[in-house]
């Protein structure tokens, strides 16, 4: 079995008003699909860490750290994220390597 690589993509809303004024019905539906997509990747052990900044300005971002069998497979996972696929968020892709990680995450994880 080939060793999996680690990757990171950062997402930002394509329409800032989605955060400052609220999402449209379309955006709300797609963001819900986006969350379900990332939940599924997390449950499958593909996504290692998923989160977002708690700001509602031009610096707002989401981060997805995940693993894939190749860079091409990693790109496909990013491009299949409904928020990216349907243009609600724009994504930046990076090969990534976790250097340190805490063993106990119970204090900061949410359901």
C-alpha positions as a Markdown table, in Angstrom:
| # | Residue | x | y | z |
|---|---|---|---|---|
| 1 | Unk | 0.0 | 0.0 | 0.0 |
| 2 | Unk | 1.4 | 3.4 | -1.0 |
| 3 | Unk | 2.1 | 5.9 | 1.8 |
| 4 | Unk | -0.5 | 8.6 | 2.0 |
| 5 | Unk | 0.6 | 12.2 | 1.8 |
| 6 | Unk | -0.8 | 15.1 | 3.8 |
| 7 | Unk | -2.4 | 18.2 | 2.2 |
| 8 | Unk | -4.0 | 21.4 | 3.2 |
| 9 | Unk | -6.6 | 23.6 | 1.6 |
| 10 | Unk | -7.7 | 26.9 | 2.7 |
| 11 | Unk | -11.1 | 28.2 | 1.8 |
| 12 | Unk | -12.5 | 31.7 | 1.8 |
| 13 | Unk | -16.0 | 32.9 | 0.8 |
| 14 | Unk | -16.3 | 34.2 | -2.7 |
| 15 | Unk | -19.0 | 36.6 | -1.5 |
| 16 | Unk | -18.0 | 38.3 | 1.8 |
| 17 | Unk | -21.6 | 39.4 | 2.4 |
| 18 | Unk | -22.4 | 35.7 | 3.0 |
| 19 | Unk | -20.6 | 36.2 | 6.4 |
| 20 | Unk | -21.5 | 39.9 | 7.1 |
| 21 | Unk | -25.1 | 40.0 | 6.0 |
| 22 | Unk | -26.0 | 36.3 | 5.9 |
| 23 | Unk | -26.1 | 33.6 | 3.2 |
| 24 | Unk | -28.5 | 33.4 | 0.4 |
| 25 | Unk | -30.8 | 30.3 | 0.3 |
| 26 | Unk | -28.4 | 28.8 | -2.4 |
| 27 | Unk | -25.3 | 29.5 | -0.3 |
| 28 | Unk | -26.9 | 28.1 | 2.9 |
| 29 | Unk | -27.8 | 24.8 | 1.0 |
| 30 | Unk | -24.3 | 24.5 | -0.4 |
| 31 | Unk | -22.6 | 25.3 | 2.9 |
| 32 | Unk | -24.7 | 22.5 | 4.5 |
| 33 | Unk | -23.5 | 20.1 | 1.8 |
| 34 | Unk | -20.0 | 21.3 | 2.4 |
| 35 | Unk | -20.2 | 20.5 | 6.1 |
| 36 | Unk | -21.7 | 17.1 | 5.4 |
| 37 | Unk | -18.9 | 16.4 | 2.9 |
| 38 | Unk | -16.2 | 17.3 | 5.5 |
| 39 | Unk | -18.0 | 15.3 | 8.2 |
| 40 | Unk | -17.9 | 12.2 | 5.9 |
| 41 | Unk | -14.2 | 12.7 | 5.1 |
| 42 | Unk | -13.5 | 13.0 | 8.9 |
| 43 | Unk | -15.5 | 9.8 | 9.7 |
| 44 | Unk | -13.6 | 8.0 | 6.9 |
| 45 | Unk | -10.2 | 9.1 | 8.4 |
| 46 | Unk | -9.4 | 11.2 | 5.4 |
| 47 | Unk | -9.8 | 14.6 | 7.0 |
| 48 | Unk | -7.4 | 15.1 | 10.0 |
| 49 | Unk | -8.5 | 18.6 | 11.0 |
| 50 | Unk | -11.3 | 20.8 | 9.8 |
| 51 | Unk | -12.1 | 24.3 | 11.2 |
| 52 | Unk | -12.7 | 27.9 | 10.5 |
| 53 | Unk | -11.7 | 31.3 | 11.9 |
| 54 | Unk | -14.4 | 32.9 | 14.1 |
| 55 | Unk | -14.2 | 36.2 | 12.2 |
| 56 | Unk | -16.7 | 37.7 | 9.6 |
| 57 | Unk | -14.4 | 39.8 | 7.6 |
| 58 | Unk | -12.1 | 39.6 | 4.5 |
| 59 | Unk | -9.5 | 37.6 | 6.6 |
| 60 | Unk | -12.1 | 34.8 | 7.4 |
| 61 | Unk | -11.0 | 31.4 | 6.3 |
| 62 | Unk | -11.5 | 27.7 | 6.8 |
| 63 | Unk | -8.7 | 25.1 | 6.9 |
| 64 | Unk | -8.9 | 21.4 | 6.0 |
| 65 | Unk | -5.9 | 19.2 | 6.7 |
| 66 | Unk | -6.3 | 15.8 | 5.1 |
| 67 | Unk | -4.5 | 12.8 | 3.6 |
| 68 | Unk | -4.7 | 11.3 | 0.1 |
| 69 | Unk | -2.8 | 8.7 | -1.9 |
| 70 | Unk | -1.4 | 11.3 | -4.3 |
| 71 | Unk | -1.4 | 15.0 | -5.1 |
| 72 | Unk | -3.9 | 14.4 | -7.9 |
| 73 | Unk | -6.3 | 12.6 | -5.5 |
| 74 | Unk | -5.9 | 15.4 | -3.0 |
| 75 | Unk | -6.8 | 18.0 | -5.6 |
| 76 | Unk | -9.9 | 15.9 | -6.5 |
| 77 | Unk | -11.0 | 15.8 | -2.9 |
| 78 | Unk | -10.7 | 19.6 | -2.7 |
| 79 | Unk | -12.4 | 20.2 | -6.0 |
| 80 | Unk | -15.3 | 17.9 | -5.0 |
| 81 | Unk | -16.0 | 19.9 | -1.8 |
| 82 | Unk | -19.5 | 21.3 | -2.7 |
| 83 | Unk | -18.5 | 24.8 | -1.5 |
| 84 | Unk | -15.6 | 24.8 | -3.9 |
| 85 | Unk | -17.3 | 22.9 | -6.7 |
| 86 | Unk | -20.3 | 25.3 | -6.8 |
| 87 | Unk | -18.2 | 28.5 | -6.3 |
| 88 | Unk | -19.4 | 29.5 | -2.8 |
| 89 | Unk | -15.8 | 29.3 | -1.6 |
| 90 | Unk | -12.5 | 29.7 | -3.4 |
| 91 | Unk | -9.7 | 27.3 | -2.4 |
| 92 | Unk | -5.9 | 27.4 | -2.2 |
| 93 | Unk | -4.1 | 24.0 | -2.2 |
| 94 | Unk | -0.9 | 23.1 | -0.4 |
| 95 | Unk | 1.1 | 19.9 | 0.1 |
| 96 | Unk | 1.5 | 19.8 | 3.8 |
| 97 | Unk | 3.2 | 17.8 | 6.6 |
| 98 | Unk | 2.1 | 17.7 | 10.2 |
| 99 | Unk | 5.2 | 18.1 | 12.4 |
| 100 | Unk | 3.6 | 18.1 | 15.8 |
| 101 | Unk | 0.1 | 17.1 | 17.1 |
| 102 | Unk | -1.3 | 16.7 | 20.5 |
| 103 | Unk | -2.6 | 13.4 | 21.7 |
| 104 | Unk | -5.4 | 14.8 | 23.7 |
| 105 | Unk | -8.0 | 16.8 | 21.7 |
| 106 | Unk | -10.9 | 16.3 | 24.1 |
| 107 | Unk | -10.7 | 19.9 | 25.5 |
| 108 | Unk | -11.3 | 21.6 | 22.1 |
| 109 | Unk | -13.4 | 19.3 | 19.9 |
| 110 | Unk | -17.1 | 20.0 | 19.3 |
| 111 | Unk | -19.7 | 17.6 | 17.9 |
